[in-house]
Amino acid sequence: MNRVLKVMLVVIIFSFSGLFAQDEEVKDLNATMEEVQMEIDAAMEEADLENLTITLTDFDSDSPKMGVFLSNLDFEDIYEMHYDYNYGVYVSGVTENGPAQNAGIMKGDIVMEFDGEKVKFERHLVNLIKSHNIGDEVNVKFFRLGKIYETTLTLNTLQKRDKDVIITKKGEKKKRLPVGDGSGGWLPIWYMPDVTEINTFLADLDFDDETFSEDGFLIHGGGGMGNVGKGWFLGGMGAGYEKKQTTMFDWTCNDTLFFTEPVKRTAKYSIGYGGITLDKRYALSRKFITSIGFMIGWGGTEFVVKQSKSNQGLTNFDFDNPSANMNEYYDYKSKLKLYSDYMLFQPRVAFHWRILDWLSFRAEAAYMVSYSSEGWQAKRNGEKIKLLNAPDTNMDSITFSFGPWFGF
């Protein structure tokens, strides 16, 4: 521990020399600290420490102070705060009862102008402060929560106080991990609704015993979202699916006379849904984030069975005699349509892995909850009819999605 004490003594000596005299000049210590950084790292490794806390004392000086802690803006700050300008300095903290706090400036504000001059970056603002004298009144323009304000600030010295500085093992400034900007992508979704009753119904019409997979099927969609601040993302998505199957059947017509006709039957199953999404993201690292959220929207599903005479034994079409050709081969058709519309709510959990700056991989698990106020309805040959013994099938389902996401 002797080396740790030695390093602490060196830093304390620097504090008494006035290097920490003002908050705006904390970065002036960097050059000096580089000279003792190797000692700090070695001492901390020797003591098996992850962090070293040193109490420093600030003293009054003859230079003017604003009483703020500053940092340069980055893209994430600008995006999350909805700041539309390309200049300014972020206020990461204010000194208690200091000039800035007394003038109404708070942590989280962006200083835009100082004494009529646009503030470009942190060092620029420090130099502007140094160019004035203690007691000078200056006009400060700053940004807060989407609005621009102005205040008059009196530069002054600061009261003596103690503060703790935590130095990490690598001596690096800890930064917030990015949660991304959103963007969008293709959504391949594994969807598993209950279609048992529908398959039983279709089997009675001479289709396969399992016309539509009861283990689920892949549907396709797309979505997008944008960062609306503080890790919240607002967006939208939609997906759809359609599958057809055809079977040949010897149909017995009993309208007037009993006779058998070969007919073709086609069954089509289709679903579609979409809605608004809201997610809260949490950064695990610079490349991995997770999110929880939900989709709320609407959707529908339908089954259509069509029947028509089989096209067996067709002759060539005579363009010079269209009337006779059309009359001879005209088919009566029948169509049955079962359909239902739903309100949907889908809680979900997602995981993003950033591969490139513009590309990431997204995985999601969710559960679709559906509600229909009218239930299943039916139409025969285009006219609405009453549906007896309606199926219990709905759009409730566990869903899984794995695919590329363009952005992060």
Phi, psi and omega in degrees: 000352181301322181291326177296315178298323179296315180295316179300320179297317179298316182293320179298321177300318179297323181295323179289337180282355175095010181291339178255028188293334180220145184298324183294344186250024179302325182287346176296341180286344187304313183297318181291318182294334177298329181290331181252002183298321179296324177294319180298311181300315181295319181294320182291322176294321180296322180271001180056050181250143174271326181225153177233120180257124181237131177270122182245156181239129175267141180236155176299151176219178181272359182264148181287152180225151178260336177080045179223152167261135188235156170208150179290149179286145169239176185300321182295318177301311183299317184292312184292329182268359181056044180268122190264011185243160183253025177217169180120164181230136183278133177268106182270355177179159178231150177281134180299129181061020177277173182305317183293313180298318179294337179270001177096005179279138185234164173300135182099349176285162174242118177283118184262316182223144177232115180055041176086358181248134179296134180271121186270318181199177187303308182299326178298315179294320178301316179294324178295320178296316181297334183283356180252179180245159175299132181097347178293139173262127182232150176271131180238127176256131182219160184251134178210123174051047175085359181234157180252132181236162175230146179212160176255128186238137178256115180292141185206177171272169182250155177287150177292136180204158175263149175211151179263132175246123179262119179256122179283170184299324181266356180068026184259149176285129180282131181241156177292140179281136181288143176255006176094174181247353176111261184068214185194183182182181178279140182240093169280123189236128173272117190242134187229069177281165178273109181244021184299312182296324179293319178296322177297317178299316181288328177297325177293341178262020175076023170269181180296159178297328177231078183298317179241133188304130178271358176264000180109169181205163183270124173246164185234145180200195180204161180199171178201161180203160179225151181283120180253011174111145176057035176082003179268139182232127179249136182196202180205163179204164177201153180206158180205165183204145175209137177216142179237151171218140183241143176221152176261140187213138175273104186267131178261116179270126179239030180295304179237304178239144178284119173210160184249132178234138172286128181232162175248130177244135179236128176250131179234129177244128180219145175224157175200143178204162179191166179177189180262140181243148175220124184226148173247122183259149177228127182277124174270327176198188179289341182248347185233130173225156174234160181210153171233147182182201182202161171241134174234130185188218187212162180192176180202158177220149179209152174237130181235128176243121178247146177226137177210162178299146179292144180273044179275142175071026178288139175266173177294151182271129181265108184295332181279350181225062187294322185298313181295322180294316181292318181295325184286326186245020177288135182248135167282137183237153174231150184215129176241129182234125174247131185209158178205142178249150187222152161267141188234144171223129186225094171292146186207157176232133183228161180221131180243135174241116183281122180261309177231175178299329184249003185220134174219168177251134184239133176234139184217141171237136185208170174225125181270126175247128185238151177218132178237127180282335183250342181075196182287141177232166185219149172226138175239122182052039175088352181252137182288135179228165178279136180257117178268148178053050183299146181290159177272000182299136176221198182257009177299134182188146163284140178230148175229142180224133177223127178178176181285152177226125185270100187123197182210000000 
